[in-house]
């Protein structure tokens, strides 16, 4: 990929992160923003939304770091495990989803609270991962399905860890739903940027 295309790729992902975090912040923090709207505190509202944009940019950079780290790990894993790499990735996906449910339950559950209440985010993450992996497989070939699912589930959880450890509900959702569109965009859009570079090189 050329520097110019990489900068475009970076900026587009950055913008997705900023937009996602600002929109999510508006709805999730509506209880804080509603009084400001009713009293005409537009400067405060603008400041809060701009702060969320900046946070979204930060989450986007984390997402991009995770994506390029994943590309390295994927190449290493494919060369090391060869035909078993998909099996290894599948096992890691299952292990991470189990950890996401069970260890969060052990760390944060109140007395008498059900394990079922901790399954929602894991199921949601898996569902989004399956959808994106399906489209990635259609875009490329069936063999990349597990790798795409691995990225959408395992890498997203690793990127999400700082907020998972804090277990602040609002930030759990803001960070997750900022990371997911950033990760999905990178996974699905990278071939297009690479193709542009190839076309220009061929020309």
N, C-alpha and C positions, 0 to 999 in steps of 0.2 A: 504494500500500500504506500502511495506517495505521501509526503508530509502534508500536502494540501488536502488530500482526501482524509487523512487521519485527523486533521484539525476539524474538518466538517463533521466527521464521525463523533469526535469528542464534543463539539459544540451542540450538535443535535441531541446527543444523550444528556448533556448538561441541561438543555432547555426542557427536555421531558421530565427530568428530575425536579427542576424548579417549578414547573407547571403542576406536576402531580402533588408535590408537598404543599403548595399554596392552596390548591383546590381542597385537598384533604383537610388542611389546617382550618380552612374557612368553615367546613361542615362539622368537623370533630370538636372545634372550639367555639361552636355557635353560642353556647351558653355565656361565653365571655364577650363575644362580639355583638350579640343582640342588644345589650344595654348601650353600647357605644353607638350603634346605628340609630337607636331611638333618641339619643341625646345629640346626635350630629357630630360625634367624635371621629371625623373622617381621617384626621391626621394620625390618630392612634391606630385606627383600622389599617390604614396604609402601611404604617410602621410594622404592625404585626404580620401583615401579609408579605411584606418585603423580607422580614426576618425568616418567614417560612420558605420564601424563594431561595434565600441564602442557604438555609438548612437543606433544601432539596438539592442545590448544587453540590453541597458536601456529600450527601448520600449518593449522588450521581457519580462523584469521583471515587467513592468507595466501591460502587458497582463496577466501574470501569477497571479499577485495580483488580477486583475479583475476577473479571472476565479475562483479562490478559494473563493473570496467574493461572486460571483454569486452562487456557490454551496451552500453556507450558506443561502443566500437570497431565493434560490429556495426551500430548505427544509422548511424554515420558512413560505414562501408563500403557499406552498402546504398544510402544516398543518393548516394554518390559514384560507385560502379561500376554501380548499378542491376541490370540483368539479368545482368551479368558477375560479380556478387559471389560467387556460388557457385563459378564457375570460378577466381576469384582465391583463394578459401579452399582449394579443392582443391589448387592449386599450392603454396600455403604449407604445407598438411598434408604433401604429398610431400617438400618441401624440409626441413621440420623432422625428419621421420622419417629422411631420408637423413643429416642432420647428427647426429642422435642416435646413429646407427650409426657413420658414418665418422669423425667428429671425435673421438668417444670412443675409437675404435680407434687413431687417430693419436696421441692424447694419452696413453693409458694402456696400450696393448698391450705385452706383453713380446715379446722377440725370438722369432720363430717361432710366435707365437700367432695363431690363425685369426680372421678377420673374423666367422665364424659365431657365435663365442661372444659377440659384442657385438650380435647381432641379436635375442636372446631378449627383452630388456626392451622393445625397440621393437615387436616382434610382439605381445607381451602388451598393451602400451598400446593398440595399434591394435585388437586383438580386443575389449578392454573398451570402447573408444570406439565401435566398430561396434554392439555390443550395446546400449549406452545410447542411441546415435543412433537405432537401430531402434525402441526403445520410445518415444523422444521423438517420432518421426515418427508412430507409432500414436496417441500421446496427442494430437497436434496435427494436422499434415498432412505429406505427403511432402516438401514444399518446405523443411522445416527440418532435414532429415537431414544435409546437408553442414555447416550451421551448428553443429549439435549435435556432430558429429564434430570440427569445428574446435576447439570449446571443449574437448572431452575430450582431444584430442591436443595441440594447439598451446599452449593456455593452461596445461594441466597441466605440459607441459615447461618453460614459462617459470617457473611457480611452483616447479618442481623444481630449477632451475638451481643454487642454492647447494650442494646436496648432490651434484649431477652433477659440479660442478667439483672438489669434494673427493674424489669417487669412493671413499667409504667404503662398503663393501658392505652392512653392516647398515643404515646410515642410508639408503642408496639404496632399500631395500625398505620400511623403516618409513615414510619420507616419501611414497613413491609410493602405498603402500596405505592411507595416511591421506588423501592428496589425492583419490584416485579416488572413494571413497564420499562424501566431502564435495562434490566437484564434481558427481557423479551426483545426489545428493540435491537440490542447489540447482537443477540443470537441470530435473529432473522435478517437483519440489515447488513451484517458484515460482508456476505457474499456479493451484494450489490456494489459496495464500495470497492471491493477487490476487483470486481468485473470492470468498473470504470477505470481503474488503474491499468488493467490488462489491455483494455481497448485503446487507451492513450499510448501505452508502450508499443502496441502493435502498429498504431498509426505513425 
